[in-house]
């Protein structure tokens, strides 16, 4: 820390109790100056020779009260004592903590060059410009001390000088920055002087955001002005500005780094949040989507204005593919029926999908189309990442027993047009919803199952689905059918020769708008019974055995192996035909054995693990 000593005489100020100060000399004092509740017993000559204000006050006072003066000086009694000692020529030490108070007090007492050369105002200004404003840490300390000395510190432009000094140093090229500029970070082991290989701290590379943590000590108004000045200089990137705002938010908004606001006083935190939002760089990607979502959670907790939340929703929607599921789990406000605020996520999704529509209206030619594709506006990769993100989000909110089916379906349908190679994620979300909301009707089960494409389930998901008692029988049969079709295609066989009823069932996707008008259709839409699932499990076992035979005989004669594999395959398909026919023809007359137990767990449960223990015809991969 920089300091300056003024005067050369010994300090002879003494204290008589907490409220009295006097100079220990042989000459009797001839003036009493009241500063607040403190009395100073001093001599007129040294004071009046350097203070124009005291001259005026003494000359204009009544003859009876000329020896007693009351003043209201900035910095109170401690600042006046510095000025008084300077008048007596006593040693005074100025530093970053008291220099602003001394400067304001000297201005109040009018200790200018017109009264005496080398007066206190001049001395302090030299110290500020030559030392304080050239020091990074001293400039920050001085700026903090100016708050208690408003409005005079503002009028004297001390605040502006501090801010400009700080912004200038933050904007310096990092190659010219001494790492010792920072003072809030933890000291590194090599900086203790024990590691001779480092040759001091100068050997360390200085990061671009070296100044970020230090500025977190500032009050929000000063911080705002510093950041605006740094932006004006134009040398700091938007990413570093964003990192600075993130660090400040985590420091000043309690709990915001965990996404949960811990607050006691909205009136203090809300202006801080609003200022941070106003300072955010407008460029996309300058701050992470995760940080924006934390700010949105804070804005909801602090009940910020709708415009603030709408702006955040818009920005989050523009880079939603960067988010994680945990980021989107925004707790609903107290009194809401649902566990999470799903409406705000729907708005974010709308902003994400709106980018395509906006881009199309602004496109004028093919070159602009290519430019937009290059910029990544709703690229296929972005859509795929958002689709997976929403699948994971649906899996979490599906655990809420109060979540309406319409809301679940509404969110899922917003990304239904996004191409996904696998539907395991949405299947897992559907299974979780069916497990938690076991009381929904057949028609509601049918609606929710339309969200997934059975053809896009992985082998693991198929194994789980054919044992899932929560799914309608139609879905279970479809899953097994498409699994057999894929197995046949991979082995070079033709599509299995199934009964016409089964082919009709599978000729269109499950999402068809055809309504079930017959009793048979209603039976297919009912939940699969335990007996039916046992029959289908037998079919799965048959497929496993057939697969094992083929793999086992690959070590024999090639021609013989191909023949035997084909025969085995045909036997499996024949078994499938018989089982499908039996289920289809006898469904209406078959006694349903609706098991009260939950025989199939959610995707990824014990049953699925058990299914993984036996290989199928194709290579397995984990369920996403």
C-alpha positions as CSV (number, residue, x, y, z in Angstrom):
1,X,0.0,0.0,0.0
2,X,1.3,3.5,-0.9
3,X,1.6,6.1,1.8
4,X,2.9,9.7,2.2
5,X,4.3,11.4,5.3
6,X,3.6,15.2,5.8
7,X,5.3,17.4,8.4
8,X,8.4,16.8,10.5
9,X,7.5,17.9,14.1
10,X,6.6,15.2,16.7
11,X,2.9,14.6,17.2
12,X,1.9,16.5,20.3
13,X,-1.8,16.0,20.1
14,X,-3.2,14.5,23.3
15,X,-6.5,13.2,24.5
16,X,-8.4,14.0,27.7
17,X,-11.1,11.4,27.6
18,X,-12.9,10.4,24.4
19,X,-14.3,13.9,23.6
20,X,-11.4,16.3,24.1
21,X,-8.2,16.8,22.1
22,X,-5.5,19.4,22.8
23,X,-1.9,20.3,21.9
24,X,0.6,19.9,24.6
25,X,2.6,23.2,24.5
26,X,3.6,25.9,26.9
27,X,1.3,28.4,25.1
28,X,-2.2,28.5,26.2
29,X,-4.8,27.6,23.6
30,X,-7.0,30.5,22.4
31,X,-9.7,28.7,20.3
32,X,-12.1,25.8,20.8
33,X,-13.4,24.0,17.7
34,X,-16.4,21.7,18.1
35,X,-16.5,18.8,15.5
36,X,-19.5,16.7,16.2
37,X,-19.2,15.8,19.9
38,X,-15.4,16.2,20.1
39,X,-13.8,19.5,21.3
40,X,-10.4,20.6,20.0
41,X,-8.4,23.1,22.2
42,X,-6.0,24.7,19.7
43,X,-4.2,27.9,18.7
44,X,-5.5,30.4,16.1
45,X,-2.3,31.3,14.3
46,X,-1.3,27.9,12.8
47,X,-4.9,27.2,11.8
48,X,-5.9,30.6,10.3
49,X,-2.6,30.7,8.4
50,X,-3.7,27.8,6.2
51,X,-7.5,27.7,6.3
52,X,-9.5,30.4,4.6
53,X,-12.8,29.1,6.0
54,X,-11.6,29.3,9.6
55,X,-10.4,32.9,9.0
56,X,-13.9,33.8,7.8
57,X,-15.6,32.0,10.7
58,X,-13.5,33.6,13.4
59,X,-13.8,37.2,11.9
60,X,-17.6,36.9,11.4
61,X,-18.4,35.5,14.8
62,X,-19.6,37.6,17.7
63,X,-16.9,39.0,19.9
64,X,-18.1,36.9,22.8
65,X,-18.0,33.7,20.9
66,X,-15.0,34.3,18.7
67,X,-13.0,31.8,20.6
68,X,-15.5,28.9,20.1
69,X,-16.5,27.6,16.6
70,X,-18.8,24.7,15.5
71,X,-18.1,23.1,12.2
72,X,-19.6,20.1,10.3
73,X,-16.6,18.8,8.4
74,X,-16.6,15.8,6.0
75,X,-14.8,12.9,7.6
76,X,-15.7,14.0,11.1
77,X,-13.2,14.5,13.9
78,X,-10.5,12.1,12.5
79,X,-10.3,14.1,9.2
80,X,-10.2,17.4,11.0
81,X,-7.4,16.1,13.2
82,X,-5.3,15.3,10.1
83,X,-5.8,18.9,8.9
84,X,-5.0,20.4,12.3
85,X,-1.8,18.4,12.6
86,X,-0.7,19.5,9.1
87,X,-1.3,23.2,10.2
88,X,1.0,22.6,13.2
89,X,3.6,20.9,11.0
90,X,3.3,17.6,12.9
91,X,4.0,14.3,11.2
92,X,0.9,13.0,9.4
93,X,0.7,9.7,7.4
94,X,-1.7,9.6,4.5
95,X,-2.7,6.2,2.9
96,X,-5.5,4.8,0.8
97,X,-7.9,4.6,3.7
98,X,-7.7,8.2,4.9
99,X,-6.6,10.2,1.9
100,X,-10.1,10.9,0.6
101,X,-11.3,12.0,4.0
102,X,-8.3,14.3,4.3
103,X,-8.9,15.7,0.8
104,X,-12.6,16.4,1.5
105,X,-11.8,18.0,4.9
106,X,-9.1,20.2,3.3
107,X,-11.5,21.3,0.6
108,X,-14.1,22.2,3.3
109,X,-11.5,24.2,5.2
110,X,-10.4,25.9,2.0
111,X,-6.7,24.9,2.4
112,X,-5.7,26.0,-1.1
113,X,-2.6,27.4,-2.7
114,X,-4.1,30.9,-2.6
115,X,-3.7,30.9,1.2
116,X,-0.2,29.4,1.4
117,X,2.1,27.6,-1.1
118,X,2.3,23.8,-0.6
119,X,-1.0,23.7,1.2
120,X,-2.8,20.5,2.1
121,X,-5.1,20.3,-1.0
122,X,-2.1,20.5,-3.3
123,X,-0.1,17.9,-1.2
124,X,-3.1,15.4,-1.3
125,X,-3.7,15.9,-5.0
126,X,0.0,15.2,-5.8
127,X,-0.2,12.0,-3.6
128,X,-3.4,10.8,-5.4
129,X,-2.1,11.4,-8.9
130,X,1.4,10.2,-8.4
131,X,0.8,7.1,-6.2
132,X,-2.8,6.1,-5.4
133,X,-4.3,6.2,-8.9
134,X,-1.3,4.3,-10.2
135,X,-1.9,1.4,-7.8
136,X,-4.5,-1.2,-8.6
137,X,-5.4,-2.2,-5.1
138,X,-5.2,1.4,-3.7
139,X,-7.5,2.7,-6.3
140,X,-10.1,0.1,-5.3
141,X,-9.8,0.9,-1.6
142,X,-10.0,4.6,-2.2
143,X,-13.1,4.2,-4.4
144,X,-14.8,2.3,-1.5
145,X,-14.0,5.1,1.0
146,X,-15.6,7.7,-1.2
147,X,-19.1,6.4,-0.5
148,X,-19.2,7.8,3.1
149,X,-18.0,11.2,1.8
150,X,-20.7,11.9,-0.8
151,X,-21.6,14.3,-2.3
152,X,-18.3,16.2,-1.9
153,X,-16.2,13.2,-3.2
154,X,-18.3,13.2,-6.3
155,X,-18.0,17.0,-6.8
156,X,-14.3,16.8,-6.4
157,X,-14.3,14.1,-9.2
158,X,-12.4,11.7,-6.9
159,X,-14.9,9.0,-7.8
160,X,-14.4,9.5,-11.5
161,X,-10.6,9.5,-11.2
162,X,-10.8,6.2,-9.2
163,X,-13.1,4.6,-11.7
164,X,-11.0,5.6,-14.7
165,X,-7.8,4.4,-13.0
166,X,-9.4,1.0,-12.3
167,X,-10.9,0.6,-15.7
168,X,-7.6,1.6,-17.4
169,X,-5.6,-1.0,-15.5
170,X,-8.2,-3.7,-16.1
171,X,-8.0,-2.9,-19.8
172,X,-4.2,-3.1,-20.0
173,X,-2.7,-5.9,-22.2
174,X,-2.1,-8.9,-19.9
175,X,1.5,-9.1,-21.1
176,X,2.1,-5.8,-19.2
177,X,0.3,-6.8,-16.0
178,X,2.1,-7.8,-12.9
179,X,0.3,-10.6,-11.2
180,X,0.7,-8.9,-7.9
181,X,-2.0,-6.4,-9.0
182,X,-4.6,-8.8,-7.7
183,X,-5.1,-8.9,-3.9
184,X,-8.2,-11.0,-3.3
185,X,-7.1,-14.3,-4.7
186,X,-5.5,-17.0,-2.6
187,X,-1.7,-17.0,-2.5
188,X,-0.1,-19.7,-4.6
189,X,2.5,-22.0,-3.1
190,X,5.2,-20.8,-5.4
191,X,4.6,-17.2,-4.3
192,X,5.8,-17.9,-0.8
193,X,9.4,-17.6,-1.9
194,X,10.2,-21.2,-1.2
195,X,10.1,-22.4,-4.8
196,X,13.2,-21.0,-6.5
197,X,12.3,-22.5,-9.8
198,X,9.5,-20.0,-10.4
199,X,11.6,-16.9,-10.2
200,X,8.8,-15.0,-8.5
201,X,5.3,-14.4,-9.6
202,X,6.2,-12.7,-12.8
203,X,7.0,-16.1,-14.3
204,X,3.3,-17.0,-14.2
205,X,1.0,-16.3,-17.1
206,X,-1.6,-13.7,-16.2
207,X,-5.2,-14.8,-17.2
208,X,-7.4,-12.4,-19.1
209,X,-9.8,-12.1,-16.2
210,X,-7.2,-11.5,-13.5
211,X,-9.1,-8.4,-12.2
212,X,-12.6,-10.0,-11.9
213,X,-12.5,-11.2,-8.3
214,X,-11.0,-7.9,-7.0
215,X,-13.9,-5.8,-8.3
216,X,-16.4,-8.0,-6.5
217,X,-15.6,-6.0,-3.3
218,X,-17.3,-2.9,-4.8
219,X,-20.8,-1.7,-4.1
220,X,-23.2,-2.2,-7.0
221,X,-23.3,1.4,-8.1
222,X,-19.5,1.7,-8.2
223,X,-19.3,-1.7,-9.8
224,X,-21.8,-0.7,-12.5
225,X,-19.8,2.5,-13.4
226,X,-16.5,0.6,-13.5
227,X,-17.9,-2.1,-15.9
228,X,-19.5,0.5,-18.1
229,X,-16.1,2.4,-18.3
230,X,-14.3,-0.9,-19.1
231,X,-16.8,-1.6,-21.9
232,X,-16.3,2.0,-23.2
233,X,-12.5,1.4,-23.6
234,X,-13.3,-1.5,-25.9
235,X,-10.3,-3.7,-25.2
236,X,-11.9,-6.4,-23.0
237,X,-13.8,-9.2,-24.7
238,X,-17.5,-9.8,-24.0
239,X,-16.6,-13.3,-22.6
240,X,-14.4,-11.7,-19.9
241,X,-17.1,-9.1,-19.1
242,X,-19.5,-12.0,-18.8
243,X,-17.2,-13.8,-16.5
244,X,-16.8,-10.7,-14.3
245,X,-20.6,-10.4,-14.0
246,X,-20.9,-14.1,-13.1
247,X,-18.3,-13.8,-10.3
248,X,-20.1,-10.7,-9.0
249,X,-23.5,-12.3,-9.1
250,X,-22.2,-15.4,-7.2
251,X,-20.7,-13.1,-4.5
252,X,-23.6,-10.6,-4.1
253,X,-26.6,-12.9,-4.7
254,X,-26.5,-15.4,-1.9
255,X,-27.0,-19.0,-3.1
256,X,-27.2,-18.0,-6.8
257,X,-24.2,-20.2,-7.7
258,X,-26.3,-23.2,-6.5
259,X,-29.4,-22.0,-8.4
260,X,-31.3,-21.5,-5.1
261,X,-31.7,-18.0,-3.8
262,X,-31.2,-17.5,-0.1
263,X,-32.6,-14.0,0.7
264,X,-33.8,-11.9,3.5
265,X,-34.2,-8.5,2.0
266,X,-35.6,-8.2,-1.6
267,X,-35.1,-4.4,-1.6
268,X,-31.3,-4.9,-1.5
269,X,-30.9,-7.9,-3.8
270,X,-33.4,-6.9,-6.6
271,X,-31.4,-3.8,-7.7
272,X,-28.2,-5.8,-7.7
273,X,-29.8,-8.4,-10.0
274,X,-31.4,-5.8,-12.3
275,X,-28.0,-4.0,-12.6
276,X,-26.2,-7.3,-13.5
277,X,-28.8,-8.1,-16.2
278,X,-28.5,-4.6,-17.7
279,X,-24.7,-5.0,-17.8
280,X,-24.8,-8.4,-19.6
281,X,-23.2,-8.1,-23.1
282,X,-25.9,-8.5,-25.8
283,X,-23.8,-10.9,-27.9
284,X,-24.9,-14.5,-27.9
285,X,-22.5,-16.8,-26.0
286,X,-20.9,-14.0,-23.9
287,X,-22.3,-15.8,-20.9
288,X,-23.2,-19.4,-20.4
289,X,-26.7,-20.7,-20.7
290,X,-26.3,-22.2,-17.2
291,X,-25.5,-18.8,-15.7
292,X,-28.5,-17.2,-17.5
293,X,-30.8,-19.9,-16.1
294,X,-29.4,-19.2,-12.6
295,X,-30.2,-15.5,-13.1
296,X,-33.7,-16.5,-14.2
297,X,-34.2,-18.5,-11.1
298,X,-33.0,-15.6,-9.0
299,X,-35.4,-13.2,-10.9
300,X,-38.3,-15.6,-10.2
301,X,-37.3,-15.9,-6.5
302,X,-37.0,-12.1,-6.1
303,X,-40.2,-11.5,-8.0
304,X,-38.5,-9.2,-10.6
305,X,-40.5,-7.5,-13.3
306,X,-41.9,-9.3,-16.3
307,X,-39.7,-7.5,-18.7
308,X,-36.6,-8.7,-16.9
309,X,-37.8,-12.3,-17.0
310,X,-38.9,-12.1,-20.6
311,X,-35.5,-10.8,-21.6
312,X,-33.8,-13.7,-19.8
313,X,-36.1,-16.2,-21.4
314,X,-35.3,-14.9,-24.8
315,X,-31.6,-15.1,-24.3
316,X,-31.8,-18.6,-22.8
317,X,-33.8,-19.8,-25.8
318,X,-31.1,-18.6,-28.2
319,X,-28.6,-21.0,-26.6
320,X,-30.7,-23.6,-25.0
321,X,-28.6,-26.5,-26.4
322,X,-25.9,-25.5,-23.9
323,X,-28.2,-26.1,-20.9
324,X,-28.3,-29.2,-18.6
325,X,-31.4,-30.8,-17.1
326,X,-30.6,-29.5,-13.7
327,X,-30.5,-26.0,-15.0
328,X,-34.1,-26.3,-16.3
329,X,-35.5,-27.6,-13.0
330,X,-36.8,-24.3,-11.7
331,X,-38.8,-24.7,-8.5
332,X,-42.3,-23.4,-8.7
333,X,-43.3,-20.6,-6.4
334,X,-45.0,-21.4,-3.1
335,X,-48.7,-22.1,-3.6
336,X,-48.3,-23.5,-7.1
337,X,-49.7,-27.1,-7.6
338,X,-46.7,-28.4,-9.5
339,X,-43.3,-29.0,-8.1
340,X,-41.5,-27.2,-11.0
341,X,-42.2,-24.1,-13.0
342,X,-42.9,-25.8,-16.3
343,X,-44.5,-22.8,-17.9
344,X,-41.2,-20.9,-18.1
345,X,-39.5,-23.9,-19.7
346,X,-42.3,-23.9,-22.3
347,X,-41.6,-20.2,-23.0
348,X,-37.9,-21.0,-23.4
349,X,-38.6,-23.8,-25.8
350,X,-40.9,-21.5,-27.8
351,X,-38.0,-19.0,-28.1
352,X,-35.7,-21.7,-29.3
353,X,-38.0,-22.9,-32.0
354,X,-38.9,-19.4,-33.0
355,X,-35.4,-18.8,-34.3
356,X,-36.2,-20.9,-37.3
357,X,-39.3,-19.0,-38.2
358,X,-37.6,-15.6,-37.7
359,X,-34.6,-16.7,-39.8
360,X,-36.9,-17.8,-42.7
361,X,-38.6,-14.4,-42.8
362,X,-35.3,-12.6,-42.9
363,X,-33.6,-14.7,-45.5
364,X,-33.4,-13.1,-49.0
365,X,-31.2,-15.5,-51.0
366,X,-29.4,-18.8,-50.8
367,X,-26.2,-17.2,-49.7
368,X,-27.9,-15.9,-46.6
369,X,-29.3,-19.4,-46.0
370,X,-25.8,-20.8,-46.0
371,X,-24.7,-18.0,-43.6
372,X,-27.5,-18.8,-41.2
373,X,-26.7,-22.6,-41.3
374,X,-23.1,-21.8,-40.7
375,X,-24.0,-19.7,-37.7
376,X,-25.8,-22.7,-36.2
377,X,-29.3,-21.4,-36.0
378,X,-31.3,-24.5,-35.2
379,X,-28.8,-26.8,-36.8
380,X,-29.6,-30.5,-36.6
381,X,-27.0,-30.9,-33.9
382,X,-28.7,-28.2,-31.8
383,X,-32.1,-29.8,-32.3
384,X,-30.7,-33.2,-31.3
385,X,-29.1,-31.7,-28.1
386,X,-32.3,-29.9,-27.2
387,X,-34.4,-33.0,-27.8
388,X,-32.2,-35.1,-25.5
389,X,-32.3,-32.3,-23.0
390,X,-36.1,-32.2,-22.9
391,X,-36.3,-36.0,-22.7
392,X,-34.2,-35.8,-19.6
393,X,-36.2,-32.9,-18.2
394,X,-39.5,-34.8,-18.8
395,X,-38.1,-37.8,-16.9
396,X,-37.5,-35.5,-13.9
397,X,-40.8,-33.6,-13.9
398,X,-42.7,-36.9,-14.5
399,X,-42.0,-37.7,-10.9
400,X,-44.3,-34.9,-9.8
401,X,-47.7,-36.5,-9.0
402,X,-49.4,-33.2,-9.7
403,X,-48.1,-32.8,-13.2
404,X,-51.0,-32.8,-15.6
405,X,-50.8,-35.1,-18.6
406,X,-51.5,-32.3,-21.0
407,X,-48.5,-30.4,-19.8
408,X,-46.2,-33.4,-20.2
409,X,-47.5,-34.1,-23.7
410,X,-47.4,-30.4,-24.6
411,X,-43.7,-30.1,-23.8
412,X,-42.8,-33.3,-25.5
413,X,-44.7,-32.3,-28.7
414,X,-42.7,-29.1,-28.9
415,X,-39.6,-31.2,-29.8
416,X,-41.4,-34.0,-31.6
417,X,-40.4,-32.7,-35.0
418,X,-36.7,-32.8,-34.0
419,X,-35.0,-35.9,-35.6
420,X,-33.6,-38.3,-33.1
421,X,-31.8,-41.5,-33.8
422,X,-33.2,-43.2,-30.7
423,X,-36.3,-42.7,-28.6
424,X,-35.0,-44.3,-25.4
425,X,-35.1,-41.0,-23.6
426,X,-38.7,-40.2,-24.2
427,X,-39.6,-43.9,-23.5
428,X,-37.9,-43.5,-20.1
429,X,-39.9,-40.3,-19.4
430,X,-43.1,-42.0,-20.4
431,X,-42.4,-45.0,-18.3
432,X,-41.7,-42.8,-15.3
433,X,-44.9,-40.8,-15.8
434,X,-47.0,-44.1,-16.0
435,X,-45.4,-45.4,-12.9
436,X,-46.1,-42.3,-10.8
437,X,-49.5,-41.6,-12.4
438,X,-50.9,-45.2,-12.3
439,X,-54.5,-44.1,-12.2
440,X,-54.7,-42.5,-15.7
441,X,-57.2,-44.0,-18.2
442,X,-56.6,-46.2,-21.2
443,X,-57.1,-43.3,-23.6
444,X,-54.6,-41.2,-21.7
445,X,-52.1,-44.1,-21.8
446,X,-52.7,-44.2,-25.5
447,X,-52.1,-40.5,-25.9
448,X,-48.8,-40.5,-24.0
449,X,-47.4,-43.6,-25.8
450,X,-48.0,-41.8,-29.1
451,X,-45.0,-39.6,-28.2
452,X,-42.5,-42.3,-28.9
453,X,-41.6,-44.2,-32.1
454,X,-41.3,-47.9,-31.3
455,X,-39.0,-48.4,-34.4
456,X,-36.4,-46.1,-32.7
457,X,-36.0,-48.0,-29.4
458,X,-32.7,-49.6,-28.7
459,X,-32.3,-53.3,-28.0
460,X,-32.1,-52.6,-24.2
461,X,-35.2,-50.4,-24.3
462,X,-37.1,-53.1,-26.3
463,X,-36.2,-55.7,-23.8
464,X,-37.6,-53.4,-21.1
465,X,-40.7,-52.5,-23.0
466,X,-41.8,-56.1,-23.7
467,X,-41.8,-56.7,-20.0
468,X,-43.5,-53.5,-19.0
469,X,-47.0,-54.0,-17.5
470,X,-47.6,-50.3,-17.6
471,X,-47.7,-50.1,-21.4
472,X,-50.8,-50.9,-23.6
473,X,-50.6,-54.3,-25.2
474,X,-50.6,-52.6,-28.6
475,X,-47.3,-50.9,-27.8
476,X,-45.8,-54.1,-26.4
477,X,-46.6,-56.0,-29.6
478,X,-45.4,-53.2,-31.8
479,X,-42.1,-53.1,-29.9
480,X,-41.5,-56.8,-30.4
481,X,-42.6,-56.7,-34.0
482,X,-40.2,-54.0,-35.0
483,X,-37.4,-55.7,-33.0
484,X,-38.0,-58.8,-35.1
485,X,-38.1,-56.8,-38.3
486,X,-34.7,-55.3,-37.5
487,X,-33.3,-58.7,-36.6
488,X,-34.6,-60.1,-39.8
489,X,-33.1,-57.2,-41.8
490,X,-29.7,-57.5,-40.1
491,X,-29.5,-61.3,-41.0
492,X,-30.7,-60.7,-44.6
493,X,-34.1,-62.3,-44.1
494,X,-37.4,-60.9,-45.3
495,X,-40.0,-59.3,-43.1
496,X,-41.7,-61.9,-40.9
497,X,-44.8,-63.5,-42.3
498,X,-47.3,-62.3,-39.6
499,X,-51.1,-62.5,-39.6
500,X,-52.9,-59.7,-41.4
501,X,-54.3,-58.3,-38.2
502,X,-50.8,-57.8,-36.9
503,X,-49.6,-56.3,-40.1
504,X,-52.6,-53.9,-40.0
505,X,-51.7,-53.0,-36.5
506,X,-48.2,-52.1,-37.5
507,X,-48.6,-50.7,-41.0
508,X,-48.7,-47.2,-39.6
509,X,-47.0,-45.5,-36.8
510,X,-48.5,-45.6,-33.4
511,X,-49.2,-41.9,-33.6
512,X,-51.9,-42.5,-36.2
513,X,-55.1,-40.5,-35.7
514,X,-57.2,-43.6,-36.4
515,X,-59.7,-44.0,-33.5
516,X,-60.3,-47.4,-31.9
517,X,-63.9,-48.2,-32.7
518,X,-64.0,-52.0,-32.3
519,X,-63.8,-54.1,-29.2
520,X,-60.6,-55.6,-30.5
521,X,-59.0,-52.2,-30.8
522,X,-60.0,-51.4,-27.3
523,X,-58.4,-54.6,-26.1
524,X,-55.2,-53.8,-27.9
525,X,-55.2,-50.4,-26.1
526,X,-55.6,-52.0,-22.7
527,X,-52.7,-52.5,-20.4
528,X,-50.9,-55.8,-21.1
529,X,-51.8,-58.6,-18.7
530,X,-49.3,-60.7,-16.9
531,X,-50.3,-63.8,-19.0
532,X,-49.8,-61.8,-22.2
533,X,-46.4,-60.6,-21.1
534,X,-45.4,-64.1,-20.2
535,X,-46.2,-65.2,-23.7
536,X,-44.2,-62.4,-25.2
537,X,-41.3,-63.1,-22.8
538,X,-41.4,-66.7,-24.2
539,X,-41.0,-65.2,-27.6
540,X,-38.0,-63.1,-26.5
541,X,-36.5,-66.2,-25.0
542,X,-37.0,-68.1,-28.3
543,X,-35.2,-65.2,-30.1
544,X,-32.3,-65.5,-27.6
545,X,-32.0,-69.2,-28.1
546,X,-32.1,-68.8,-31.9
547,X,-29.4,-66.2,-31.7
548,X,-27.3,-68.4,-29.5
549,X,-27.5,-71.2,-32.0
550,X,-26.3,-69.0,-34.8
551,X,-23.4,-67.7,-32.9
552,X,-22.4,-71.1,-31.6
553,X,-22.3,-72.7,-35.0
554,X,-20.2,-70.0,-36.7
555,X,-17.1,-71.9,-35.9
556,X,-18.2,-74.9,-38.2
557,X,-18.5,-75.3,-42.0
558,X,-19.6,-72.0,-43.5
559,X,-22.2,-73.4,-45.9
560,X,-23.6,-75.7,-43.3
561,X,-23.7,-72.9,-40.8
562,X,-25.6,-70.5,-43.1
563,X,-28.2,-73.2,-43.8
564,X,-28.6,-74.1,-40.1
565,X,-28.9,-70.4,-39.2
566,X,-31.6,-69.8,-41.8
567,X,-33.5,-72.9,-40.5
568,X,-33.2,-71.6,-36.9
569,X,-34.4,-68.2,-37.9
570,X,-37.4,-69.5,-39.7
571,X,-38.3,-71.6,-36.6
572,X,-38.2,-68.4,-34.5
573,X,-40.4,-66.5,-36.9
574,X,-42.9,-69.4,-37.0
575,X,-43.1,-69.3,-33.2
576,X,-43.7,-65.6,-33.4
577,X,-46.6,-66.1,-35.9
578,X,-48.2,-68.6,-33.6
579,X,-48.0,-66.5,-30.5
580,X,-49.2,-63.3,-32.3
581,X,-52.1,-65.2,-33.7
582,X,-53.0,-66.7,-30.4
583,X,-53.0,-63.3,-28.7
584,X,-55.0,-61.7,-31.4
585,X,-57.7,-64.3,-31.7
586,X,-58.2,-65.0,-28.0
587,X,-57.7,-61.5,-26.5
588,X,-61.4,-60.7,-26.0
589,X,-62.1,-64.1,-24.4
590,X,-59.0,-64.4,-22.4
591,X,-59.2,-63.8,-18.6
592,X,-57.0,-60.9,-17.9
593,X,-54.6,-61.3,-15.0
594,X,-53.9,-57.8,-14.1
595,X,-51.2,-58.1,-11.6
596,X,-51.2,-55.7,-8.7
597,X,-47.5,-55.9,-8.4
598,X,-45.1,-53.8,-10.4
599,X,-43.5,-56.5,-12.3
600,X,-41.5,-54.2,-14.6
601,X,-39.5,-51.4,-13.2
602,X,-38.6,-48.2,-14.9
603,X,-36.1,-48.2,-17.8
604,X,-32.7,-49.0,-16.4
605,X,-34.1,-51.0,-13.5
606,X,-33.3,-54.6,-12.4
607,X,-35.4,-56.2,-15.2
608,X,-33.4,-54.3,-17.8
609,X,-30.2,-55.3,-16.2
610,X,-31.3,-58.9,-16.2
611,X,-32.2,-58.6,-19.9
612,X,-28.7,-57.2,-20.6
613,X,-27.1,-60.4,-19.3
614,X,-28.2,-62.4,-22.4
615,X,-27.0,-61.1,-25.7
616,X,-29.5,-60.5,-28.6
617,X,-28.9,-60.8,-32.3
618,X,-27.5,-57.3,-32.5
619,X,-24.8,-55.5,-30.5
620,X,-26.2,-53.9,-27.3
621,X,-25.7,-50.3,-26.3
622,X,-26.8,-48.4,-23.3
623,X,-30.2,-46.7,-23.1
624,X,-29.7,-42.9,-23.3
